[in-house]
């Protein structure tokens, strides 16, 4: 028969009924400034230091004088991403190349927030639709903001922390999306991201003492975020596992320790001593007696743990039952159950007492769960009675991250299986998972797969660029929801009960429909009254088939030797008369010329007549049918263990990641002034400046180096050399500089200095340019280690040009090198080269020709082509309020993020559409209703620039 053609696969994304607070976007930062209190701090109570033995390290005593107080800056949304939008667009493009075309496409971004239009600017006041979150910034400040501003204290079910295993740079950061090779001590491999440099220098400047302070602070914040039933996991290597365990005892209390999990890595490092092949996951609960725990199981395997005593029974194999079996004692020492049992023509008394009541023993016999061993009876157990073992804290089957399905893309990427087990053991679908150490996004992608909400945080743009691409292109199984029509039907099929009535809403909080395994016990079988019903219904067919067999063999000349039961070793003479009987040891009477049920062979001996062979087959059919139904009843009535890692799937659907946002802290630097509005720490006499102290006066260091080095443009021959540079008090403009233009005319410039560790946003530039114009200066020179994507489109305010000078990260270590006018410490680099082209049907396309790439290792800017771009996004209908990723293109990805989806959706999306994702030219799209589009470009170093274009 020809196979029925499958219909097209449906693409779905997980939806959550949960809400989150309304966080402003970067575009609405100026509006948010008026309603958000910036000076918010979160206080986290420390544990009583007298409760437990504790570690002591340098600086701890001073920290313990007060609670942990952390700044809680507001968060700003940089991007809103809905991967289903991209996949749906590809499917429409493919469909458009077929005869039938359907241009009707719902706008999935239309209700991304679910906030009334008139309340969208009331930030942190109104709940909005849940979307998962990827946040750039220091994890401690982010956790403080989540706790204090967003009310997430006591709302997080699971926190997974994968801190650096040590204090080497290569155990912390990756400098580019193009390679996972990071070598400690190699200058070219040092990240120059300001947040990363701060994280590294602040955390490890005092060695292990800094490491312990770093970790204790984050564990303290994590404790406050956890629900009472929540869990925290810390993954760590053998270098610091003992210290981390002591720290967690201090923060969470020894009573809340759950387990120390040992899991195998890929291979041990080459060493002259014994190789280390294991890492550790330390597990603590918020409150141990309220811990949420969902058991995870390993399958029992013959000859391995839990399956060593099982084998195929020869006797049962002769009956056609090749299941693995073992036997256990049917007797106990509890008095009151001593009685004779008749079995296969014999009579047996216990040595002690039977384990079940006399009224229940017949059910064990009917279920074929009793076997004779010597002179006693034993209970038969099958391997599939309980075919699993609960996992313990030794995980040897984890493996590494080099699989083709889940390739390694980050220098310190964690095994997916390890995180998956931790999340499944301690959460339910819809629960919230937090990872303050995002890395490549393994926790986020695991949480997404299993229907958990997630928030992940990292200080590295490179890490978030990798994680964003990984999640946007991921394919996930579509699991059947318990609260769905298909889920209820499957649950009814599995449990052999009618489907639950009532409406369904697809609420993920009710969980999935899981596979389950029976936990069959002797007691469950003995108490299963349905066995009696099945026996009464099907036993007549077995007895009729046995009578037919005995009639077919009547008069057969060759006797048969019995191999089991009370007549074992005796011969059945088929020529004896039909009325002749023999007495069994049990006292039962058996036909002298025929079989009892337990005596019937599985295969017919040679020489049996054809009628007997047919009757034998009918007998076994009837007996096997009876046994199967009894076994099914036993399995259905038994207790079950849910396999939380094996929900049922709808293979006709494929799931992509649900909506998520990319967010960041928005740090601002406040210029310190004294009571006379003079800059604190800056000498008024520029002719005799004091030697700057980099640790105390960042502005002095920058101005001193700016005066010496000047500002370098992309063209190496073009450099601004200052004739004077004088500090001045001001809100944003902190210095007045003069230089000569190409005609020799003197120009005045205002100098704005961004934060020492952070990012300058568009609003900072607007205010600084306004102040420059008020002062009557000709140009603004904005110096920063990093500019956000929205600032890249701001180049002029009125008649005041804005030069954005990227500061070399060497200025973080300014005291360690000699100032020179040849150093490229302040470099102005260009914007992405983008062309907007007309397309058919009054549509448009965008082509990206390249981008200037700032090389932090050399401090120079190189003009790169499309190959220098990691990915670029388009909001094809930009509304000046939010950047929605409606088109996404990945040019330089070493691993194709859409590889899995391509395989699954090859029938729904053609090769041309997939190829467009790896292109420097966009797919055609309709002209925007807003009249504007926004293009965001991200290079391999994680730098972002965004340009907004008017499209008529």
VOLODO-327661 format. One record per residue (C-alpha): x negated, y, z; residue in three letters. Coordinates in steps of 0.02 Angstrom, whole numbers, padded with zeros to 5 digits, always signed. Layout:
! VOLODO-327661
XYZALA...
! end
This chain:
! VOLODO-327661
+00000+00000+00000UNK-00068+00172-00045UNK-00117+00278+00105UNK+00006+00417+00142UNK-00077+00585+00104UNK-00112+00691+00255UNK-00041+00865+00268UNK-00151+01018+00288UNK-00231+01041+00458UNK-00160+01176+00570UNK-00282+01295+00653UNK-00238+01347+00829UNK-00316+01445+00971UNK-00284+01420+01155UNK-00164+01542+01237UNK-00157+01582+01422UNK-00011+01652+01522UNK-00135+01737+01639UNK-00168+01924+01642UNK-00323+02032+01666UNK-00342+02215+01708UNK-00344+02343+01568UNK-00528+02384+01536UNK-00568+02534+01427UNK-00655+02514+01260UNK-00815+02606+01218UNK-00714+02719+01102UNK-00604+02774+01248UNK-00748+02806+01367UNK-00718+02994+01370UNK-00535+02967+01416UNK-00584+02841+01547UNK-00706+02963+01627UNK-00559+03066+01688UNK-00470+02924+01777UNK-00609+02806+01833UNK-00708+02836+01990UNK-00888+02799+01944UNK-00956+02798+02121UNK-00885+02630+02173UNK-00984+02505+02274UNK-00942+02328+02326UNK-00990+02264+02497UNK-01019+02078+02523UNK-01028+02016+02701UNK-01183+01916+02745UNK-01171+01758+02848UNK-01213+01758+03032UNK-01403+01732+03035UNK-01388+01631+03196UNK-01281+01494+03119UNK-01411+01391+03027UNK-01598+01368+03013UNK-01649+01488+02875UNK-01790+01530+02759UNK-01889+01687+02797UNK-01974+01790+02663UNK-02047+01962+02642UNK-01913+02097+02644UNK-01772+01987+02708UNK-01765+02062+02884UNK-01738+02237+02815UNK-01602+02176+02696UNK-01512+02090+02839UNK-01488+02255+02933UNK-01328+02280+02834UNK-01206+02192+02720UNK-01252+02174+02537UNK-01193+02336+02454UNK-01198+02337+02264UNK-01149+02473+02138UNK-00992+02421+02044UNK-00998+02519+01881UNK-00851+02510+01761UNK-00854+02391+01613UNK-00822+02445+01434UNK-00763+02337+01290UNK-00877+02347+01139UNK-00789+02220+01027UNK-00628+02122+01023UNK-00651+01954+00936UNK-00517+01831+00881UNK-00602+01688+00785UNK-00435+01625+00720UNK-00416+01788+00623UNK-00576+01750+00526UNK-00527+01570+00490UNK-00351+01621+00439UNK-00424+01749+00319UNK-00534+01615+00240UNK-00382+01502+00219UNK-00285+01643+00136UNK-00431+01678+00020UNK-00437+01494-00029UNK-00250+01487-00052UNK-00256+01642-00162UNK-00364+01546-00285UNK-00228+01415-00299UNK-00065+01434-00399UNK+00042+01479-00249UNK-00008+01634-00153UNK+00057+01692+00014UNK+00001+01865+00066UNK+00108+01870+00222UNK-00014+01862+00366UNK+00028+01906+00545UNK-00089+02031+00628UNK-00156+01933+00776UNK-00240+02091+00840UNK-00074+02184+00847UNK-00039+02128+01026UNK-00215+02082+01081UNK-00193+02173+01247UNK-00007+02158+01279UNK-00006+02330+01362UNK+00132+02456+01326UNK+00070+02591+01207UNK+00102+02730+01332UNK+00002+02638+01466UNK-00152+02590+01365UNK-00254+02734+01436UNK-00211+02692+01617UNK-00365+02589+01646UNK-00378+02461+01787UNK-00194+02493+01825UNK-00092+02383+01707UNK-00121+02197+01676UNK-00151+02145+01496UNK-00154+01980+01402UNK-00296+01869+01453UNK-00448+01863+01340UNK-00611+01781+01386UNK-00760+01892+01418UNK-00942+01907+01369UNK-01028+02046+01468UNK-01199+02127+01443UNK-01276+02188+01604UNK-01351+02143+01771UNK-01253+01996+01841UNK-01250+02065+02018UNK-01173+02230+01964UNK-01052+02142+01848UNK-00994+02026+01989UNK-00975+02178+02101UNK-00869+02265+01969UNK-00761+02110+01945UNK-00735+02097+02132UNK-00706+02279+02174UNK-00628+02355+02018UNK-00534+02207+01948UNK-00478+02117+02104UNK-00560+01950+02062UNK-00610+01913+02240UNK-00546+01738+02277UNK-00491+01710+02097UNK-00636+01612+02019UNK-00624+01423+02028UNK-00799+01374+01972UNK-00964+01467+01958UNK-01110+01388+01865UNK-01278+01472+01892UNK-01431+01422+01792UNK-01563+01540+01860UNK-01744+01540+01802UNK-01829+01384+01869UNK-01982+01485+01912UNK-02057+01658+01892UNK-02138+01638+01721UNK-02074+01751+01583UNK-02038+01606+01465UNK-01918+01527+01589UNK-01812+01684+01580UNK-01797+01764+01410UNK-01799+01738+01223UNK-01859+01882+01116UNK-01772+01842+00951UNK-01625+01743+00883UNK-01739+01662+00754UNK-01848+01556+00869UNK-01842+01464+01034UNK-02032+01464+01047UNK-02075+01581+01192UNK-02250+01572+01263UNK-02297+01648+01427UNK-02433+01778+01411UNK-02413+01804+01223UNK-02383+01989+01191UNK-02280+01963+01034UNK-02158+01855+01131UNK-02121+01980+01269UNK-01945+02049+01259UNK-01930+02238+01251UNK-01747+02249+01296UNK-01732+02375+01439UNK-01610+02270+01540UNK-01725+02121+01521UNK-01881+02216+01572UNK-01791+02282+01725UNK-01726+02110+01768UNK-01898+02035+01756UNK-01996+02172+01844UNK-01868+02202+01981UNK-01842+02018+02013UNK-02018+01951+02010UNK-02126+02099+02061UNK-02151+02016+02231UNK-02164+01837+02166UNK-02063+01704+02256UNK-02004+01831+02385UNK-01916+01929+02248UNK-01847+01767+02175UNK-01764+01722+02340UNK-01691+01895+02362UNK-01625+01891+02183UNK-01540+01724+02208UNK-01470+01755+02381UNK-01387+01917+02325UNK-01301+01831+02180UNK-01247+01683+02285UNK-01173+01803+02413UNK-01072+01891+02278UNK-01021+01723+02203UNK-00954+01663+02371UNK-00833+01810+02379UNK-00769+01779+02203UNK-00729+01595+02233UNK-00556+01531+02277UNK-00541+01433+02439UNK-00543+01272+02336UNK-00683+01333+02223UNK-00858+01267+02190UNK-01026+01340+02144UNK-01162+01244+02052UNK-01343+01298+02042UNK-01454+01210+01916UNK-01636+01212+01966UNK-01801+01123+01939UNK-01912+01035+02064UNK-02018+01191+02087UNK-01885+01280+02190UNK-01748+01153+02228UNK-01794+01144+02412UNK-01788+01332+02432UNK-01623+01349+02340UNK-01544+01214+02448UNK-01596+01308+02606UNK-01530+01471+02531UNK-01361+01394+02493UNK-01352+01322+02668UNK-01373+01499+02731UNK-01246+01580+02614UNK-01111+01445+02609UNK-01145+01348+02770UNK-01207+01170+02788UNK-01030+01106+02810UNK-00989+01159+02632UNK-01128+01061+02549UNK-01051+00935+02428UNK-01192+00852+02332UNK-01365+00868+02257UNK-01352+00797+02081UNK-01507+00728+01995UNK-01497+00724+01805UNK-01621+00664+01678UNK-01705+00782+01556UNK-01762+00727+01383UNK-01941+00682+01426UNK-02068+00725+01557UNK-02200+00855+01523UNK-02371+00786+01489UNK-02469+00789+01650UNK-02617+00709+01734UNK-02499+00657+01874UNK-02329+00575+01878UNK-02212+00650+01747UNK-02060+00750+01802UNK-01906+00690+01709UNK-01766+00762+01815UNK-01682+00926+01856UNK-01559+00960+01995UNK-01384+01032+02014UNK-01343+01087+02191UNK-01156+01090+02228UNK-01072+01187+02368UNK-00889+01223+02400UNK-00811+01382+02467UNK-00713+01281+02596UNK-00752+01095+02599UNK-00585+01032+02667UNK-00493+01127+02528UNK-00608+01074+02387UNK-00526+01039+02218UNK-00601+00878+02150UNK-00554+00782+01994UNK-00645+00615+01981UNK-00748+00579+01826UNK-00785+00399+01780UNK-00909+00295+01683UNK-00849+00141+01590UNK-00896-00025+01666UNK-01009-00126+01554UNK-01044-00311+01571UNK-01209-00338+01659UNK-01224-00157+01717UNK-01170-00066+01874UNK-00998-00127+01927UNK-00993-00262+01792UNK-01128-00384+01845UNK-01008-00518+01912UNK-00892-00525+01763UNK-00898-00656+01625UNK-00783-00742+01501UNK-00692-00886+01585UNK-00701-01048+01487UNK-00532-01103+01552UNK-00450-00939+01502UNK-00543-00935+01337UNK-00459-01100+01295UNK-00294-01009+01321UNK-00346-00872+01201UNK-00391-00748+01339UNK-00570-00687+01316UNK-00563-00546+01443UNK-00706-00531+01566UNK-00654-00601+01735UNK-00716-00635+01907UNK-00631-00703+02062UNK-00614-00642+02239UNK-00557-00715+02403UNK-00369-00740+02420UNK-00378-00764+02608UNK-00399-00648+02755UNK-00412-00657+02943UNK-00248-00565+02974UNK-00124-00687+03054UNK+00053-00722+02998UNK+00033-00777+02816UNK-00009-00961+02828UNK+00097-01071+02714UNK+00070-01204+02578UNK+00055-01150+02397UNK+00095-01265+02252UNK-00017-01230+02103UNK-00035-01333+01942UNK+00030-01490+02026UNK-00078-01472+02182UNK-00043-01407+02357UNK-00161-01287+02447UNK-00177-01218+02623UNK-00283-01067+02665UNK-00439-01070+02771UNK-00369-00933+02880UNK-00222-00839+02806UNK-00164-00786+02633UNK-00179-00602+02587UNK+00003-00588+02534UNK+00173-00637+02601UNK+00253-00803+02551UNK+00392-00713+02455UNK+00263-00619+02349UNK+00145-00764+02308UNK+00255-00828+02163UNK+00226-00663+02072UNK+00038-00691+02076UNK+00070-00866+02004UNK+00187-00801+01869UNK+00059-00666+01824UNK-00074-00803+01803UNK-00183-00718+01934UNK-00223-00875+02035UNK-00361-00998+01995UNK-00427-01153+02081UNK-00607-01157+02136UNK-00652-01319+02224UNK-00522-01353+02356UNK-00460-01176+02375UNK-00369-01043+02276UNK-00444-00877+02226UNK-00375-00714+02155UNK-00422-00677+01974UNK-00482-00501+01933UNK-00512-00436+01757UNK-00639-00306+01712UNK-00499-00200+01639UNK-00402-00206+01803UNK-00515-00060+01851UNK-00630-00036+01701UNK-00722+00116+01768UNK-00841+00168+01903UNK-00833+00340+01985UNK-00988+00438+01941UNK-01114+00466+02077UNK-01248+00599+02096UNK-01375+00513+01985UNK-01343+00560+01803UNK-01461+00464+01691UNK-01355+00473+01534UNK-01357+00661+01509UNK-01496+00681+01382UNK-01558+00843+01309UNK-01493+00974+01189UNK-01571+00918+01025UNK-01419+00830+00954UNK-01358+00876+00781UNK-01186+00912+00850UNK-01252+01030+00985UNK-01424+01091+00928UNK-01541+01190+01037UNK-01532+01375+00995UNK-01600+01453+01155UNK-01764+01430+01246UNK-01684+01377+01411UNK-01523+01299+01345UNK-01436+01177+01462UNK-01364+01008+01415UNK-01179+01023+01374UNK-01136+00860+01463UNK-01204+00917+01631UNK-01101+01077+01632UNK-00950+00985+01564UNK-00949+00863+01708UNK-00964+01001+01837UNK-00820+01100+01762UNK-00706+00949+01740UNK-00738+00889+01918UNK-00687+01054+01998UNK-00562+01143+01886UNK-00396+01119+01798UNK-00343+01191+01630UNK-00313+01377+01647UNK-00433+01398+01793UNK-00567+01533+01784UNK-00751+01490+01763UNK-00892+01615+01785UNK-01072+01600+01725UNK-01184+01746+01775UNK-01327+01670+01673UNK-01252+01655+01499UNK-01404+01608+01395UNK-01342+01524+01236UNK-01163+01517+01302UNK-01155+01332+01347UNK-01041+01362+01496UNK-00927+01472+01391UNK-00913+01346+01249UNK-00880+01202+01371UNK-00747+01304+01461UNK-00668+01351+01294UNK-00661+01169+01239UNK-00574+01112+01397UNK-00448+01254+01410UNK-00529+01348+01553UNK-00537+01537+01554UNK-00715+01604+01559UNK-00822+01754+01596UNK-01007+01747+01554UNK-01142+01877+01590UNK-01320+01906+01530UNK-01447+02046+01528UNK-01509+01994+01355UNK-01436+02054+01191UNK-01523+01909+01105UNK-01434+01784+01218UNK-01264+01864+01188UNK-01293+01873+01000UNK-01326+01686+00999UNK-01180+01647+01114UNK-01060+01755+01014UNK-01105+01668+00851UNK-01095+01497+00933UNK-00920+01523+01000UNK-00852+01613+00847UNK-00894+01467+00734UNK-00856+01324+00853UNK-00727+01188+00819UNK-00634+01112+00965UNK-00513+00965+00977UNK-00330+01009+00995UNK-00276+00926+01157UNK-00093+00886+01188UNK-00020+01002+01320UNK+00087+00921+01453UNK+00207+01068+01433UNK+00246+01036+01250UNK+00367+00927+01154UNK+00227+00821+01080UNK+00145+00807+01251UNK+00304+00748+01336UNK+00332+00620+01200UNK+00155+00553+01223UNK+00175+00548+01411UNK+00335+00447+01392UNK+00248+00328+01273UNK+00104+00300+01395UNK+00210+00282+01553UNK+00353+00185+01471UNK+00477+00309+01544UNK+00602+00426+01459UNK+00531+00597+01409UNK+00558+00735+01534UNK+00704+00847+01488UNK+00704+01037+01481UNK+00625+01175+01378UNK+00437+01185+01351UNK+00330+01343+01347UNK+00155+01278+01311UNK+00093+01330+01484UNK-00086+01267+01494UNK-00080+01273+01684UNK+00021+01113+01679UNK-00130+01027+01603UNK-00157+00905+01460UNK-00091+00730+01431UNK-00236+00621+01484UNK-00287+00446+01446UNK-00283+00343+01603UNK-00347+00177+01664UNK-00255+00060+01782UNK-00314+00028+01957UNK-00234-00143+01974UNK-00238-00224+02146UNK-00173-00387+02218UNK-00047-00289+02321UNK+00022-00198+02169UNK+00051-00361+02076UNK+00130-00446+02227UNK+00252-00301+02248UNK+00298-00286+02063UNK+00478-00348+02053UNK+00483-00322+01865UNK+00376-00479+01847UNK+00525-00582+01907UNK+00639-00498+01779UNK+00519-00531+01636UNK+00494-00710+01691UNK+00680-00744+01697UNK+00701-00670+01524UNK+00554-00751+01434UNK+00526-00915+01528UNK+00671-01005+01441UNK+00582-00980+01273UNK+00422-01055+01344UNK+00515-01204+01418UNK+00609-01233+01254UNK+00445-01229+01156UNK+00367-01352+01280UNK+00515-01470+01261UNK+00498-01459+01070UNK+00313-01504+01085UNK+00347-01653+01196UNK+00482-01716+01076UNK+00365-01696+00927UNK+00233-01801+01016UNK+00353-01938+01076UNK+00288-02106+01018UNK+00118-02036+00963UNK-00003-02180+00982UNK-00157-02088+01042UNK-00151-02038+01227UNK-00213-01867+01289UNK-00332-01839+01435UNK-00274-01698+01550UNK-00411-01569+01589UNK-00327-01461+01722UNK-00209-01471+01870UNK-00148-01615+01978UNK-00165-01745+01838UNK-00341-01690+01788UNK-00436-01840+01717UNK-00278-01945+01692UNK-00205-01997+01524UNK-00035-01948+01456UNK+00043-02096+01364UNK+00161-02024+01233UNK+00234-02199+01203UNK+00309-02207+01379UNK+00495-02187+01388UNK+00572-02012+01401UNK+00640-02050+01573UNK+00473-02106+01646UNK+00393-01986+01772UNK+00238-01976+01882UNK+00215-01892+02051UNK+00091-01748+02066UNK-00014-01720+02223UNK+00103-01576+02262UNK+00251-01695+02264UNK+00320-01628+02100UNK+00380-01752+01968UNK+00302-01736+01794UNK+00352-01826+01632UNK+00242-01977+01602UNK+00253-01954+01413UNK+00241-01763+01406UNK+00151-01605+01460UNK+00176-01489+01605UNK+00147-01307+01554UNK-00028-01291+01626UNK-00084-01452+01539UNK-00049-01399+01358UNK-00211-01382+01256UNK-00248-01224+01155UNK-00297-01321+00998UNK-00213-01478+00930UNK-00323-01634+00933UNK-00356-01719+00769UNK-00219-01840+00720UNK-00072-01746+00793UNK+00078-01746+00676UNK+00119-01584+00584UNK+00278-01556+00684UNK+00177-01562+00845UNK+00049-01438+00778UNK+00189-01317+00734UNK+00272-01343+00904UNK+00104-01311+00990UNK+00084-01145+00898UNK+00262-01095+00945UNK+00228-01138+01128UNK+00073-01028+01136UNK+00162-00886+01046UNK+00299-00890+01177UNK+00177-00906+01322UNK+00064-00766+01259UNK+00215-00653+01229UNK+00271-00682+01408UNK+00096-00648+01476UNK+00073-00490+01374UNK+00234-00416+01437UNK+00192-00461+01616UNK+00017-00385+01595UNK+00094-00227+01521UNK+00214-00216+01668UNK+00070-00237+01790UNK-00030-00101+01703UNK+00117+00019+01696UNK+00167-00007+01878UNK-00010+00002+01947UNK-00093+00155+02014UNK-00191+00249+01880UNK-00348+00350+01872UNK-00333+00496+01752UNK-00479+00515+01632UNK-00497+00704+01641UNK-00631+00699+01507UNK-00518+00605+01384UNK-00357+00700+01346UNK-00253+00642+01199UNK-00285+00739+01038UNK-00175+00796+00896UNK-00289+00754+00750UNK-00178+00853+00631UNK-00232+01014+00714UNK-00401+01094+00742UNK-00434+01226+00874UNK-00550+01374+00865UNK-00600+01487+01009UNK-00467+01598+01081UNK-00482+01788+01087UNK-00629+01858+01183UNK-00708+02027+01213UNK-00889+02082+01212UNK-00916+02207+01352UNK-01055+02301+01438UNK-01095+02408+01587UNK-01115+02590+01538UNK-01259+02655+01644UNK-01285+02843+01654UNK-01439+02932+01715UNK-01409+03083+01828UNK-01546+03215+01825UNK-01598+03256+02002UNK-01601+03443+02045UNK-01636+03534+02207UNK-01532+03670+02290UNK-01604+03798+02168UNK-01552+03692+02017UNK-01734+03648+01986UNK-01783+03472+01931UNK-01852+03377+02078UNK-02027+03314+02052UNK-02066+03413+01893UNK-02202+03546+01898UNK-02147+03713+01828UNK-02320+03747+01754UNK-02340+03643+01597UNK-02522+03693+01583UNK-02569+03599+01740UNK-02450+03453+01760UNK-02484+03332+01903UNK-02521+03151+01868UNK-02351+03067+01855UNK-02300+02928+01971UNK-02205+02808+01859UNK-02119+02721+02003UNK-02046+02884+02071UNK-02026+03002+01923UNK-01974+02920+01762UNK-01932+03087+01679UNK-02106+03156+01711UNK-02186+03003+01631UNK-02077+03018+01475UNK-02103+03205+01452UNK-02291+03188+01479UNK-02303+03052+01347UNK-02180+03139+01230UNK-02287+03295+01228UNK-02441+03193+01185UNK-02370+03068+01061UNK-02235+03171+00976UNK-02092+03090+00880UNK-02127+02971+00734UNK-02005+02951+00590UNK-01986+02799+00477UNK-02104+02881+00354UNK-02272+02862+00439UNK-02330+03031+00373UNK-02183+03119+00454UNK-02210+03157+00638UNK-02152+03297+00751UNK-02298+03367+00852UNK-02247+03482+00991UNK-02332+03648+01022UNK-02254+03658+01195UNK-02140+03555+01304UNK-02073+03631+01463UNK-01956+03545+01589UNK-01796+03636+01631UNK-01646+03602+01743UNK-01488+03546+01657UNK-01350+03419+01658UNK-01414+03325+01505UNK-01551+03428+01424UNK-01701+03411+01539UNK-01835+03498+01434UNK-01863+03631+01301UNK-01987+03586+01164UNK-02055+03688+01019UNK-02130+03630+00856UNK-02161+03697+00681UNK-02060+03639+00533UNK-02137+03606+00362UNK-02126+03792+00320UNK-02218+03841+00480UNK-02064+03913+00564UNK-02047+03878+00749UNK-01903+03765+00798UNK-01832+03741+00973UNK-01774+03570+01028UNK-01679+03511+01178UNK-01741+03347+01251UNK-01621+03220+01324UNK-01690+03069+01416UNK-01585+02913+01432UNK-01585+02794+01581UNK-01743+02701+01628UNK-01654+02535+01618UNK-01498+02546+01515UNK-01412+02605+01357UNK-01364+02777+01293UNK-01187+02791+01227UNK-01103+02909+01106UNK-01025+03013+01244UNK-01197+03049+01319UNK-01255+03114+01151UNK-01101+03222+01126UNK-01123+03307+01295UNK-01310+03328+01270UNK-01283+03403+01096UNK-01152+03522+01164UNK-01273+03581+01298UNK-01410+03602+01167UNK-01294+03710+01062UNK-01247+03816+01214UNK-01432+03846+01247UNK-01457+03904+01068UNK-01582+03770+01022UNK-01600+03707+00844UNK-01602+03519+00870UNK-01574+03385+01002UNK-01703+03248+01025UNK-01624+03104+01121UNK-01750+02981+01192UNK-01688+02811+01249UNK-01745+02631+01257UNK-01581+02578+01180UNK-01431+02658+01096UNK-01262+02574+01091UNK-01179+02532+00926UNK-01058+02679+00930UNK-01195+02808+00954UNK-01275+02762+00788UNK-01140+02853+00689UNK-01163+03016+00786UNK-01294+03120+00694UNK-01237+03301+00712UNK-01130+03414+00820UNK-01086+03572+00726UNK-01251+03643+00668UNK-01356+03543+00791UNK-01438+03388+00717UNK-01462+03241+00837UNK-01623+03143+00820UNK-01612+02977+00910UNK-01789+02925+00959UNK-01809+02746+01013UNK-01935+02736+01157UNK-02064+02598+01153UNK-02041+02479+01300UNK-02226+02503+01340UNK-02168+02661+01428UNK-02102+02547+01565UNK-02284+02512+01601UNK-02344+02689+01566UNK-02468+02687+01709UNK-02558+02540+01629UNK-02613+02618+01464UNK-02701+02774+01403UNK-02599+02913+01324UNK-02641+02948+01141UNK-02564+03053+01004UNK-02574+02902+00888UNK-02459+02791+00992UNK-02288+02759+00917UNK-02196+02785+01080UNK-02047+02884+01012UNK-01981+02829+00843UNK-01828+02889+00746UNK-01762+02754+00632UNK-01626+02753+00502UNK-01453+02679+00486UNK-01394+02526+00392UNK-01388+02548+00205UNK-01206+02511+00163UNK-01111+02528+00000UNK-00921+02526-00014UNK-00863+02455-00181UNK-00695+02449-00268UNK-00617+02277-00295UNK-00470+02212-00394UNK-00290+02245-00341UNK-00339+02413-00262UNK-00443+02328-00130UNK-00620+02363-00068UNK-00779+02268-00027UNK-00929+02313+00080UNK-01108+02274+00032UNK-01250+02288+00155UNK-01419+02319+00075UNK-01527+02316+00230UNK-01569+02397+00394UNK-01718+02482+00472UNK-01786+02364+00604UNK-01881+02432+00753UNK-02026+02314+00793UNK-02050+02331+00980UNK-02214+02235+00977UNK-02294+02369+00867UNK-02181+02517+00901UNK-02154+02538+00714UNK-02000+02537+00604UNK-01994+02426+00453UNK-01862+02439+00318UNK-01788+02267+00303UNK-01669+02187+00182UNK-01519+02079+00224UNK-01637+01943+00287UNK-01676+02052+00439UNK-01493+02047+00492UNK-01429+01912+00610UNK-01246+01952+00583UNK-01130+02094+00533UNK-00947+02127+00567UNK-00811+02234+00490UNK-00656+02308+00569UNK-00557+02330+00409UNK-00426+02441+00495UNK-00522+02541+00624UNK-00410+02645+00739UNK-00545+02739+00837UNK-00486+02650+00995UNK-00553+02473+00980UNK-00673+02379+00867UNK-00586+02219+00809UNK-00696+02091+00721UNK-00587+02054+00569UNK-00731+01998+00456UNK-00889+01913+00518UNK-01044+01869+00415UNK-01196+01773+00475UNK-01348+01803+00365UNK-01498+01746+00466UNK-01428+01606+00574UNK-01550+01461+00583UNK-01404+01345+00619UNK-01240+01373+00526UNK-01114+01419+00663UNK-00970+01359+00553UNK-01045+01190+00508UNK-00921+01087+00609UNK-00771+01187+00548UNK-00826+01166+00367UNK-00817+00978+00385UNK-00647+00980+00469UNK-00564+01109+00356UNK-00642+01061+00190UNK-00469+01029+00115UNK-00395+01192+00179UNK-00542+01310+00144UNK-00641+01295-00017UNK-00830+01307-00037UNK-00821+01483-00107UNK-00734+01548+00048UNK-00859+01464+00164UNK-01004+01532+00061UNK-00938+01708+00086UNK-00979+01696+00272UNK-01164+01692+00230UNK-01163+01842+00115UNK-01221+02023+00112UNK-01059+02067+00021UNK-00892+02054+00107UNK-00735+01971+00045UNK-00610+02094-00032UNK-00487+02172+00089UNK-00343+02295+00080UNK-00378+02477+00106UNK-00350+02520+00289UNK-00188+02599+00346UNK-00292+02705+00465UNK-00401+02766+00323UNK-00559+02709+00411UNK-00664+02553+00426UNK-00807+02516+00548UNK-00959+02411+00509UNK-01068+02341+00649UNK-01239+02266+00612UNK-01343+02161+00732UNK-01524+02117+00699UNK-01624+01969+00763UNK-01681+02067+00915UNK-01502+02096+00969UNK-01501+02281+00923UNK-01332+02345+00865UNK-01284+02492+00755UNK-01110+02540+00700UNK-01052+02655+00562UNK-00875+02717+00528UNK-00822+02756+00349UNK-00671+02841+00278UNK-00587+02738+00142UNK-00454+02823+00038UNK
! end
